[in-house]
Amino acid sequence: MKKVLILAMTAATAASFAQTAFWSGTLDASDPTYNRTFEDGSGLSGVGSAVSYDVQPFWVTVSSAYTYESSFANDGFIFVYTAFNPGNALTGFVAGDDDYTGAFSLLGGSATGLDGSKIGGGQGTFPSMNLVANTQYYAIMSTFSNGSFGDYRNAIGGGQGNVNLGMVPEPASMIALGAGLLAIARRRRSK
């Protein structure tokens, strides 16, 4: 019984320390452009037909509901994709958001005075964003209209697992890492 209680407490503690990913950047005239979708992914925008964008690959360690928040110095727009092709922005669409004016739970403070966007966390067109563990996702930061630029701060978190920036490790890499750790453990044990 004690072992079950210890395992339950360990699992609860691990979930409460889930890692949120933060990153920032600047959209400017040197960034690539694309024809962004509408907030709900139902079609391509006529106003945002050549908007600047940045791409941040990420993945999560536990399947759960997560939140993506962004504050932008100008009129920003955020999206999440499972596959991002700027030539076909309707493929791989998961969620998007344009304007949010409430309090940020991940970034802290309020979106008042800045242009805020939020996916998940009970807000917007996509009040929840359920992500699957070890699946490659792409966070897209763009502008609302052509020729709009500025600095942004982004965060993804609030779920049960860690959010990792970058590409999902290949299974072969994970097997090699595991084999290496096992060899080290065996070597130490034999000494």
N, C-alpha and C positions, 0 to 999 in steps of 0.2 A: 504494500500500500504506500509506503514511504517513497519507493522508486517512482510510482505513478504520479504522486504529488510533486516530486522534484522535477520530473519531466514536464508536467503541466506548467509549473512555475517558470522553467527554463524557456518553454515555447512562448509563454505570455511575455516574458522579458525580452526575448529576441524580437517579437513582433513590435514591441513598444519602442525599440531602438532602430526601426527601419530607417534607411538612409534616403534623404532627399537630395536630388541632384540640382545644382545651381550653375548657371552660366550667364554670361552677358556678352554683348557685342554691339556693333554699329552697322546699320544699313546705310550704304552710300552709293554714289554713282558707279563705283567700281564693281559692285556686286552683280551677279547674273540676274536676269529678269525672266518672268514667266506670266502666263495668264492664270491668275488664281481662281479658285472656285468661290461659290457663295459659301456663307457660314455653314450651311447644312450639307454641302457637297452636291447639291442638286443640279448644278450647271456652272458654266464659266462666266466670270464677271465681265461686263462691258467697261466698267470704271477702272478695274484693276487688270487691264489687259497686258501690261508690261511693268509689273511691280518688282522691286528689288526683293531678294529673299536670302536667308541663311538656312542651312540644314544642320541639325544636330542629331546624329544617330544615338539611339538609346535602347535599353532593354531592362526588364524587371526580373527579379528573382522569384517572386511569388505571384500567382494569378490572383488579382484583387482589383478593386476600384481605386483609381489614382486620380490626382488633380494636376492640371497644368496651368500655371499662372504666369502672366507676363505684364510688365509695365514698360511703356514705350514713351519716348519724348514727343512723339508725333502721333499719327493715326495708325496704330499697328493692328495686325491680324495674326492669329496663331492657328496652326493645324497639326494634326497627328496623322501619319500614314503608316501602312505596313510595307509599302513599296512606293518610292517617290520618283516619278518621271516628270520633269517640268514640261515636257512636250505633251503629256497626257495627264493633267492634274486631277482627273476624275477617277483614275485607277488607284486602288489601295487606300482610298480615303477612309479615315476612322472617325474624326471629329474636327470641329473648328469653332472659333469664336472671334467676334469683333469687339464689341463694347461691353465693358463690365465696370460698374461704379461702386461696388461694395468693398468690404474689408478683405484683405488678402490673408489667408491662413498660413501660407508657406513663405511668401515674401515679406510678410509683416506690414502693418500700416494699412492705408487705404489707397484705392485707385484714384481718389479725388485729386484733381490737379494734374494727373497724368492720364494717358490713355491706357486703360487696363483691359486685359482679356483673361478669361478663365474658362477652362473646360473641366467639368467634374466638380466635385465639392458641393453638389446640390444646386448649381447655378447654370443659367443659360440654356441654349438650345440642346446641349449635351450635359444634363445635370449629373450624369455618371459616365465614367470612362473606364470600362473594364478591360484591363490589359492581361495578356496571357504570358506566363513565365517563359523565359528563354526564347521569345519571339522578337525578331528585329523590328523596331519602330523608328520613325523619323519625325522629329519635332521641326516644324517649319515656322520661321518667324518672317513675316512679310509686312508690307504696307497695305493700306486700304486702296490708295490710288497711285497712279503712275507719277514718278518724279518726287515722291515723298521719302524723306530720310530721317535718321535719328538713332540715338542710343537706346538699348533695351536691356532689361534684366529678366531672366526666366527661371522658373523652378518647376520640377515635377516631383511629386511625392504624395504623402498622405495615404499610401496603401500599406499593405501588410509586409511587403518585401522591400529590398533595396532597389533603387533606381541607379543604373550604371550607364554613364555616358560612353559612347563608342559602339563597336560592333559586337554582336553575340559571339563568344568564342566558338570556334569550330569543334565538333565532337572529337576529332582526332587530336587536337591540341589539349583538350581536357583529359583524354585518355593518357597522353604522354606525360602531362603534369602529374596525374594520379600515379602512374607507374614510377616516375622519378621520386615522388614523396614516399612511396612504398619501399623503394630501394634504399633510400636514406634511412628510413625507420628500421629496416632489416639490418643494415650495416651498423647502426648504433646499438641495436639489440645484441649483435654478435660480439661486440667489443667488451 
